[in-house]
Amino acid sequence: MKYYILFGPPGAGKGTQAAPMAQRFNLRHISTGALLRAEIAAGTALGKEAAVLIEKGCLVPDEVVEGMIESAFNAEKEAVGFILDGFPRTVSQARDLDALLARRGESLTAVVSLIIPDSVVKERIAGRAAIEGRADDAKPEVIENRIRTYHEKTEPLIAYYKETGKYHEVPAEGTIEEVGARINELVDRF
Ligand code: AMP
């Protein structure tokens, strides 16, 4: 199995790029944010707990997202691999992912890191708010908190993955097609 992490700040285009990437390479797209939003929409206990944190732009507990990732891995029968979008988001999630993959006799294939400045991130999230109607995209203070959380908790993963030699950067400015072509070129190599 192939295991790709699509990495980057909120608004970098991870969800947008994961869909065509999944189709092209027969990978299953797992977005922890989308799975959490589905729990919220279904009104589950997990969804209610997560909603409070997501609405503030905070992270949900590691064990919650890790449980969802493991179930998604176990449920897959057809694809040749996975694209993880929005996971891992902390160094402890990354360590737990390594351990989970090792237990399955697998390892990470590559980290595809979308590089984009904060100013463009803010523009993209504002644009997406109008289209997708996500509550956490609508409030400036929540967007600020998500960007701050990214820098504090998620950005340290770059150093973590650079050490593994599996970390690859892709400039994420430009059209969806331009960025997609850069990603395809990279994924073709692994
Ligand atoms: P996203 O759709 O990836 O932007 O995620 C939306 C929100 O879901 C985030 O702001 C977090 O509150 C929560 N979330 C998604 N993935 C994770 C994760 N791996 N760890 C903790 N919280 C997460």
Boltz pocket constraint, residues with backbone or C-beta under 6 A from the ligand:
constraints:
  - pocket:
      binder: B
      contacts: [[A, 10], [A, 32], [A, 33], [A, 34], [A, 36], [A, 50], [A, 53], [A, 54], [A, 57], [A, 58], [A, 59], [A, 60], [A, 61], [A, 62], [A, 65], [A, 85], [A, 86], [A, 87], [A, 88], [A, 89], [A, 93], [A, 136], [A, 146]]
      max_distance: 6.0
